[in-house]
Amino acid sequence: MLSEDSICIGISVEQVFANAELFHFNLSGQFPTDFANIGVGVHRFGDELMNETTLSLGAGKELGEQIQVGASILYINSFAEFAESASTIYPQLGMAYSFNDRLNFGFTARNPLSQDLKEPWDQNLEAVYALGVGYMASEDFSTSLQADVNEEHGLAAGVGIDYRVFDLLSVQLGGKSNPGYVTGGITLRYNQIKGGIGASQQSPLGLSPNAVFQTMF
């Protein structure tokens, strides 16, 4: 978990199904204030002919030593060369509870009002609810479980593990159902800098390599 007095900047890129023209791109930042941690983000998916851009602004705050709450507003814009663009705004809410130093729980509600994109897209942006639990078995090994429910796909379950091989290197493995995929990666840490590479495999669509960089100061 990031310190409350840390400024954090992160960048991630994913090449979707190894398509040379199809990418996920994320840029995010966390900035501490006297009242709460403020987070901003930009996400873009697609190519020049068809793409989707999401801007987010949120805030998170600790309520005592065990509870954290957060809320954000997301603006999404979909564009296609053959149609007019469409956009909407929706909220995201979250809460985390630390049972102790090793066991944590979290809940998020994304787009709980089921906002959607109007004509010409008529795209339903379904509400998504997620419940997760994380357990740190030791200083070197942790695991997490997550269940998602949304209006379109129903229930999905995921599991992930993180193993620190030595101080600078850790390995991650995970998987999720509905739609099913597996993922893996390695992360290198040095002082306040963290970088990683990995990939996810969704059958039969293919492999999606990714890279992540994060720094705190």
Steps between C-alpha positions, in 0.01 A plus 500: 500500500625846415589742771261790550782747442622339175450646155468207260506498120424186300494401132385173347469375141339181371504373142163328465523146357840594349323729250753757380232775486288421808618626841386575852685804640472626859651805671418560867611718787444520875552825690467542878316793655410593856147365447546189283706334230398631157524270200484580128515268204482471122417174322488449123409188305487448125661646190456802273182364341317398817595577859377568850645754744426515873596784736470451875522721808468356849582532867578247774520544875580291805230482766694385803769232481296226328259657249566683175230646274520648154289643220573606145326644196578354157439666164495260206501594130465252212607597149475330163590636159169372358272644773453793732680490834304443821585557864368463854603551863464245779619449860713234665497431874733290713579394853785300656519343844822378663414220741864485610849539350450189284130489404317766296158528339378731225179590316444714189191608309569618144225689318232404757240715319554304173573809290533420128603653169211637298445501122663421267682252727221375729775333705408369842766572763387248757536541876785292644535402866818339632593345835859405575714361778879507531715295735873543564621160615856627551724791404572319172165344405150644464179388332171662400150391403237709320141454387334733245133527412369696201178517303640359175733215600369407846746365755878483445765378744873566505808399698853641511828434676812709551832347602810706577800303375742748660498866600493640146299236313149357539285272284123523445255236373123520471185397321136594463181345370221631276675579270781264594862611485831445675767760565859514620780749545813609681560823692828674583523750787783739580458773761188694393486357147305195386478347153355182363423295190240231454233353278147362512359216291132486409406197294438496209573872445870490579779656704505860630848618616520796740747725678466715815713778649440680831696748707443671835655817639 
